[in-house]
Amino acid sequence: MFDHFVWSVVVVPPLVVLVVRLIADRLPPATAARAVAWSAAVVAGASTVNLLLFAMKAAAQVPTVGHAFGWSARVVTADTAAEPWVPWLSVVLLAAVGVSVTRRWRRHRDVLALGRSAEPGPLVVLPDETARAFAVPGRPGYVVVTTGMRELLTDRQFDALLAHEQAHLAGRHHRLARLAGMAAAAHPALWWVARHVDYLIERAADEQAAEDVGSRRTVAHAIGVAALATAGTGATAAGSGWSVLHVATPRGIVPRRVALLLTPRPWHAAGLLRLLPAALAAFSCVWSVEAALDLVELLMAARGAR
């Protein structure tokens, strides 16, 4: 079972990061965001399942537990004699995952509640000098814009901003952001992947907005104006956990988005390149299934040896 721990918990999650770096700008951003978010979630889930299986194995090594369930704790312990630390490390890591995922879920829930505190409507304009705009998902979802943001933009730029936010709602981007965020909470190696999903959904909304308003330059200008207005404020979307203009992302993201709008590049990923994230996720799941079968087989042998 040690191999299962190594591949699912240690090796595959960093490999996902490498694959994301390889494909992220070679696929349409909406496609890439879905592929990366779901692959990260599956890999994180497989890693967590492996930790759970090893934690169960640690419990099975306790003589009292073995006596209660009718198996030999000695036989279970002997199975990991070469790596006796792995089951107990898994217990600690599993507890850390539980705490981290719970905190992330509560934070996401609280952020959604904050955004929905505004009076819902297709467009909510808040009297606030701070330049902010964000989409609040729901049924129905709506867009919130402050007066400070509205005053900065021309009518065309404001139309571009609204199109960007509506693209977030139509694409249900908050679900992808939440999925990737939970994956990062479950495995720290996926933190960068989650941040990149945020970037990809912003790019997807940029592309959709450019198509809706018929001008990539207008969308690029709106991004630039809003980014300058919110630079240094740490402003983020109160409603969904991601900023419409993503000025809170690492330095260089906004110029990159603007550059890709002004000088679009062809999407040239083809063949197996599109399947790499899913392949890694499937590979990780296979190791988890094998770990579960191995554990069942071990416990059956331990029961027979009692």
C-alpha positions as CSV (number, residue, x, y, z in Angstrom):
1,M,0.0,0.0,0.0
2,F,3.0,2.3,0.4
3,D,3.1,2.8,-3.4
4,H,-0.5,4.0,-3.3
5,F,0.4,6.7,-0.7
6,V,3.4,7.8,-2.7
7,W,1.6,8.2,-6.0
8,S,-1.7,9.6,-4.9
9,V,-0.6,11.8,-2.1
10,V,3.0,12.8,-3.0
11,V,3.6,12.5,-6.7
12,V,0.4,13.1,-8.7
13,P,-0.7,16.5,-7.2
14,P,2.6,18.2,-8.1
15,L,2.3,16.6,-11.6
16,V,-1.1,18.3,-12.0
17,V,0.6,21.6,-11.4
18,L,3.1,20.9,-14.2
19,V,0.4,19.8,-16.6
20,V,-1.6,23.0,-15.8
21,R,1.4,25.1,-16.7
22,L,1.7,23.2,-19.9
23,I,-1.9,23.4,-21.2
24,A,-3.4,26.5,-19.5
25,D,-2.8,29.0,-22.3
26,R,-3.1,26.4,-25.1
27,L,-6.8,25.7,-24.6
28,P,-9.7,28.1,-24.7
29,P,-9.9,29.5,-21.1
30,A,-13.4,28.2,-20.4
31,T,-12.4,24.7,-21.5
32,A,-9.1,24.9,-19.5
33,A,-10.9,26.1,-16.4
34,R,-13.3,23.2,-16.4
35,A,-10.6,20.6,-17.1
36,V,-8.2,22.0,-14.5
37,A,-10.8,22.5,-11.7
38,W,-12.4,19.1,-12.0
39,S,-9.1,17.3,-12.4
40,A,-7.7,19.0,-9.3
41,A,-10.9,18.1,-7.4
42,V,-10.6,14.4,-8.4
43,V,-6.9,14.3,-7.5
44,A,-7.5,15.9,-4.2
45,G,-10.3,13.5,-3.5
46,A,-8.2,10.5,-4.4
47,S,-5.4,11.8,-2.1
48,T,-7.8,12.2,0.7
49,V,-9.3,8.7,0.2
50,N,-5.8,7.3,0.4
51,L,-5.1,9.2,3.7
52,L,-8.4,7.8,5.0
53,L,-7.5,4.3,4.1
54,F,-4.1,4.6,5.8
55,A,-5.7,6.1,8.8
56,M,-8.1,3.2,9.0
57,K,-5.0,0.9,8.8
58,A,-3.5,2.8,11.7
59,A,-6.6,2.2,13.7
60,A,-6.6,-1.5,12.7
61,Q,-3.1,-1.8,14.2
62,V,-4.4,-0.9,17.7
63,P,-4.9,-4.3,19.5
64,T,-8.2,-3.1,21.1
65,V,-9.7,-2.3,17.7
66,G,-8.5,-5.6,16.3
67,H,-10.0,-7.5,19.2
68,A,-13.3,-5.6,18.7
69,F,-13.5,-6.4,15.0
70,G,-12.0,-9.9,15.1
71,W,-8.7,-9.5,13.3
72,S,-5.1,-9.7,14.3
73,A,-3.5,-6.3,14.9
74,R,-0.1,-8.0,14.6
75,V,-0.7,-9.0,11.0
76,V,-1.9,-5.5,10.1
77,T,1.1,-4.0,11.7
78,A,3.5,-6.3,9.9
79,D,2.2,-5.2,6.5
80,T,3.8,-1.8,6.9
81,A,6.8,-2.9,9.0
82,A,9.1,-1.3,6.4
83,E,7.3,2.1,6.6
84,P,5.6,2.1,10.1
85,W,5.3,5.9,10.1
86,V,3.0,6.1,7.0
87,P,-0.3,5.1,8.7
88,W,0.2,7.4,11.6
89,L,1.4,10.3,9.4
90,S,-1.8,9.8,7.4
91,V,-3.9,10.2,10.6
92,V,-2.3,13.6,11.2
93,L,-2.6,14.7,7.5
94,L,-6.2,13.6,7.4
95,A,-7.1,15.6,10.4
96,A,-5.3,18.6,8.8
97,V,-7.3,18.1,5.6
98,G,-10.5,18.0,7.6
99,V,-9.8,21.3,9.4
100,S,-8.6,23.0,6.2
101,V,-11.6,22.0,4.1
102,T,-14.1,22.9,6.8
103,R,-12.5,26.4,7.2
104,R,-12.6,26.9,3.4
105,W,-16.2,25.8,3.2
106,R,-17.3,28.2,6.0
107,R,-15.3,31.0,4.4
108,H,-17.0,30.4,1.1
109,R,-20.4,30.3,2.7
110,D,-19.8,33.5,4.6
111,V,-18.7,35.3,1.5
112,L,-21.8,34.2,-0.4
113,A,-24.0,35.4,2.5
114,L,-22.2,38.8,2.5
115,G,-22.8,39.2,-1.2
116,R,-26.5,38.3,-1.0
117,S,-27.1,40.8,1.7
118,A,-27.7,43.4,-1.0
119,E,-31.2,43.8,-2.4
120,P,-31.3,41.4,-5.4
121,G,-32.0,42.5,-8.9
122,P,-30.5,42.2,-12.3
123,L,-28.1,45.0,-11.4
124,V,-27.5,46.4,-7.9
125,V,-25.8,49.8,-7.7
126,L,-24.3,50.4,-4.2
127,P,-23.6,54.0,-3.1
128,D,-19.9,53.5,-2.3
129,E,-16.9,55.5,-3.5
130,T,-14.7,52.3,-3.6
131,A,-14.5,51.0,-7.1
132,R,-15.9,47.5,-7.0
133,A,-17.9,45.2,-9.2
134,F,-18.8,41.5,-8.8
135,A,-21.3,38.9,-9.6
136,V,-23.4,37.2,-6.9
137,P,-24.4,33.7,-8.0
138,G,-27.8,32.4,-7.1
139,R,-31.3,31.9,-8.5
140,P,-31.3,34.4,-10.0
141,G,-27.8,35.7,-9.9
142,Y,-27.2,39.4,-10.1
143,V,-24.4,41.9,-10.6
144,V,-23.3,44.5,-8.0
145,V,-21.5,47.7,-9.0
146,T,-20.5,50.5,-6.8
147,T,-21.1,54.1,-7.8
148,G,-17.3,54.6,-7.5
149,M,-16.8,52.0,-10.2
150,R,-19.6,53.3,-12.4
151,E,-18.2,56.9,-12.4
152,L,-14.8,55.6,-13.7
153,L,-16.1,53.9,-16.8
154,T,-17.5,55.2,-20.1
155,D,-20.8,53.8,-21.2
156,R,-19.1,51.3,-23.5
157,Q,-16.7,50.2,-20.8
158,F,-19.5,49.8,-18.4
159,D,-21.3,47.6,-20.9
160,A,-18.1,45.6,-21.1
161,L,-18.0,45.2,-17.4
162,L,-21.6,44.1,-17.2
163,A,-21.0,41.6,-20.0
164,H,-18.0,40.2,-18.1
165,E,-20.0,39.7,-14.9
166,Q,-22.9,38.2,-16.8
167,A,-20.4,35.8,-18.3
168,H,-19.4,34.7,-14.8
169,L,-23.0,34.0,-13.9
170,A,-23.9,32.2,-17.2
171,G,-20.7,30.1,-16.9
172,R,-21.3,29.3,-13.2
173,H,-17.7,30.2,-12.6
174,H,-18.3,30.4,-8.9
175,R,-18.7,26.6,-8.9
176,L,-15.3,26.1,-10.6
177,A,-13.7,28.5,-8.2
178,R,-15.2,26.7,-5.2
179,L,-14.2,23.3,-6.6
180,A,-10.6,24.3,-7.1
181,G,-10.5,26.1,-3.8
182,M,-11.7,23.0,-1.9
183,A,-9.1,20.9,-3.8
184,A,-6.4,23.3,-2.7
185,A,-7.7,23.1,0.9
186,A,-7.4,19.3,0.7
187,H,-3.9,19.3,-0.7
188,P,-1.5,22.2,-0.4
189,A,0.4,21.3,-3.7
190,L,-2.8,22.3,-5.5
191,W,-2.8,25.8,-4.2
192,W,-1.3,27.2,-7.4
193,V,-3.8,25.3,-9.5
194,A,-6.7,26.9,-7.6
195,R,-5.2,30.3,-8.2
196,H,-4.8,29.5,-11.9
197,V,-8.4,28.4,-12.1
198,D,-9.3,31.9,-10.8
199,Y,-7.2,33.4,-13.6
200,L,-8.8,31.1,-16.3
201,I,-12.4,32.0,-15.3
202,E,-11.4,35.7,-15.5
203,R,-10.0,35.0,-19.0
204,A,-13.1,33.1,-20.0
205,A,-15.3,36.0,-18.9
206,D,-13.0,38.5,-20.8
207,E,-13.4,36.5,-24.0
208,Q,-17.2,36.2,-23.6
209,A,-17.5,39.9,-22.8
210,A,-15.4,40.8,-25.9
211,E,-17.7,38.7,-28.0
212,D,-20.8,40.2,-26.5
213,V,-19.8,43.9,-26.9
214,G,-18.0,43.3,-30.2
215,S,-14.8,45.0,-29.1
216,R,-11.8,43.4,-27.4
217,R,-10.2,46.8,-27.0
218,T,-13.1,48.1,-25.0
219,V,-13.0,45.2,-22.6
220,A,-9.2,45.6,-22.2
221,H,-9.6,49.3,-21.5
222,A,-12.3,48.6,-18.9
223,I,-10.0,46.1,-17.2
224,G,-7.1,48.6,-17.1
225,V,-9.2,51.4,-15.7
226,A,-10.7,49.3,-13.0
227,A,-7.4,47.7,-12.1
228,L,-5.7,51.1,-11.7
229,A,-8.6,52.3,-9.5
230,T,-8.4,49.3,-7.2
231,A,-4.7,48.8,-7.1
232,G,-3.4,48.5,-3.6
233,T,-6.9,48.3,-2.1
234,G,-7.1,44.5,-2.0
235,A,-10.6,44.8,-3.3
236,T,-12.2,41.4,-4.1
237,A,-15.7,40.3,-5.0
238,A,-17.7,40.2,-1.8
239,G,-20.3,38.0,-3.5
240,S,-18.5,35.1,-4.9
241,G,-14.9,34.9,-3.6
242,W,-13.3,36.0,-6.9
243,S,-12.8,39.6,-8.1
244,V,-14.3,40.5,-11.4
245,L,-11.1,42.2,-12.5
246,H,-8.9,40.0,-10.4
247,V,-6.7,42.8,-9.2
248,A,-5.9,40.8,-6.1
249,T,-4.1,38.1,-8.0
250,P,-0.3,38.0,-8.3
251,R,1.4,40.9,-10.0
252,G,1.4,40.6,-13.8
253,I,-2.0,38.9,-14.2
254,V,-3.9,42.1,-15.3
255,P,-1.3,43.1,-17.9
256,R,-1.4,39.5,-19.2
257,R,-5.2,39.5,-19.5
258,V,-5.1,42.9,-21.3
259,A,-2.3,41.6,-23.6
260,L,-4.3,38.5,-24.6
261,L,-7.3,40.6,-25.3
262,L,-5.4,43.0,-27.6
263,T,-3.3,40.3,-29.3
264,P,-5.3,37.1,-29.2
265,R,-3.5,33.9,-29.9
266,P,-4.9,30.8,-31.6
267,W,-5.7,27.8,-29.4
268,H,-3.4,25.0,-30.6
269,A,-3.7,22.2,-28.0
270,A,-4.7,19.0,-29.7
271,G,-4.9,15.3,-29.2
272,L,-3.7,13.9,-25.9
273,L,-2.7,17.3,-24.6
274,R,-6.3,18.0,-23.8
275,L,-6.6,14.7,-21.9
276,L,-3.6,15.1,-19.6
277,P,-5.4,16.5,-16.5
278,A,-8.1,13.9,-16.8
279,A,-5.6,11.1,-17.3
280,L,-3.7,12.1,-14.1
281,A,-7.0,12.3,-12.2
282,A,-8.0,8.8,-13.5
283,F,-4.5,7.5,-12.6
284,S,-4.9,8.8,-9.1
285,C,-8.3,7.2,-8.7
286,V,-6.9,3.8,-9.8
287,W,-4.3,3.9,-7.1
288,S,-7.1,4.8,-4.5
289,V,-9.2,1.8,-5.7
290,E,-6.2,-0.5,-5.5
291,A,-5.4,0.8,-2.0
292,A,-9.0,0.1,-0.9
293,L,-8.8,-3.4,-2.3
294,D,-5.5,-4.1,-0.7
295,L,-6.8,-2.9,2.7
296,V,-9.8,-5.2,2.4
297,E,-7.6,-8.1,1.5
298,L,-5.2,-7.4,4.4
299,L,-8.1,-7.2,6.9
300,M,-9.5,-10.5,5.7
301,A,-6.1,-12.1,6.1
302,A,-5.8,-10.6,9.5
303,R,-9.2,-12.0,10.4
304,G,-8.1,-15.4,9.3
305,A,-4.9,-15.2,11.3
306,R,-6.6,-14.4,14.6
